[in-house]
Amino acid sequence: MAELPPSPHAGDGTDAGGPGRGPAHARPRWVSVFAAIAIALILAFVILHLAGGGMGSHG
């Protein structure tokens, strides 16, 4: 089987199909936003719990 010729943009970060677009392996922006919100909520829960304001009374 014959090998394909190398891409003219190989290794320069423009393999996504056009100028101004990131590399093809970059994650979508909504994934980063969702992760940031999830981390912020977890941190808020931990801080409130450690400060004595979380979980309420259990009995």
C-alpha positions, 0 to 999 in steps of 0.5 A, spaced: 500 500 500 502 506 498 503 512 503 500 518 503 504 524 502 505 529 508 500 534 509 502 541 507 500 544 514 503 538 518 505 540 525 504 547 524 497 547 528 493 548 523 490 541 521 483 543 523 481 545 516 482 552 516 486 558 519 484 561 525 481 554 528 485 550 533 488 544 532 483 538 531 484 535 538 482 541 542 476 540 546 470 544 545 469 550 549 463 547 553 467 542 556 471 547 559 466 551 561 462 545 564 468 543 568 470 550 571 462 550 573 463 543 576 469 545 580 467 551 583 461 548 585 465 542 589 469 547 592 463 551 594 461 545 597 467 543 601 468 550 603 461 551 606 462 544 609 468 545 613 466 552 615 460 548 619 454 551 614 453 544 610 449 538 611 445 541 617 443 536 623 443 529 622 438 527 628 
